[in-house]
C-alpha cells in the first residue's frame, strides 16, 4: 500500500538517470545522422520549407533540456550561457 521514502527517492533517481541516458542516446543518434555533412552543409537552408541542420540540432537540444531534462531531473542545469540569446550576447 505505502512506499518508503527511500524507495521513492531511489525510483526518482533511477528515472532521472534513465532520462539523461535517453537524452544522450538520442543526441548521439542525431549527431550520427549529421556526421556526413560538412560545417557548410549544416548552415545552408536546402529549401524554403526546411531549416538548416544546425538550427534543428540546436532546437531539439533546447526542447529536450526545457521539456524533459529540466522538468524531470532535479538540479539539472543548462550547459550554455543563459545571457546569450539567438547568438547575440545580451
N, C-alpha and C positions, 0 to 999 in steps of 0.2 A: 504494500500500500504506500508507504513512505520511502523516500530515498535519503540516504545520509548526505550531509553537506559535502563530505569528501568525495563520494561517488558522483555527485552533481558537478563538483568542480573538476574532477578528472574527466568527466564526459565533455564538459565545455572546453577543456584544454585540448582534448583529442579532436573535437570538432574544429577548433581554431587551427590546429596543426594540419588537419586534412584540407581545410580551405586554402591555407597557404601553400600546401603541396599541390593542390589542384591548380591554383593560380600559376605556380612555377611551371607545371607541366604544360598548361595551355600556352603560356608565354613562350616556352621553348619550341612548341609546335608552330606557333605563329612566326617566330623568328626563322625557323627552318623553311617555311614557305617563302619567306622573303630573301633567304640567303643567296639564291642565284642572281638576284638583282644587284646592280651597281648602285652606288650612292646617288648617282644622277637619275637612275630609273625610279628611285624612291621619292623624288621631289616633283616628278612630271605628272601632270594630270592627263592621263592617256585618252580620256574622252570626257565630254561635258557632264555625263551622268555619274562619273566616278571621281572620287577624291584621290590624291596621291597616296601611295603606300605609307609614306612617313606619317601622314595625317591619321590614317587608320591605326597604325601602331600606337600612336600617342593617345588617340581617342579610346581604344579598347583598354589601354592601361589605366587611363583616368576612370573609365567605367568600373573596372574591377576594383580599383582602390576605393572609389567612392561608395559603390553599392554592395560590394561583397566584403572586402577586407576590413575597411573602417567600421562597417556595420556589425561584423561578427568576430573580430579579433581585438579584444581589449588592449589598449595601448599601442595599436598599430599606428605608425607614423609614416607619412609620405617621405619619399627619398629625393624630393626636389625642393627648390626654394619657393615657398608659398608666395613670395613677393613678386615673382616673375609671372606675368600674365600674358598669354598669347605671344611669347617670345620677346616681350619688351619689359625691361625692368621697371618696376613701379617707383 
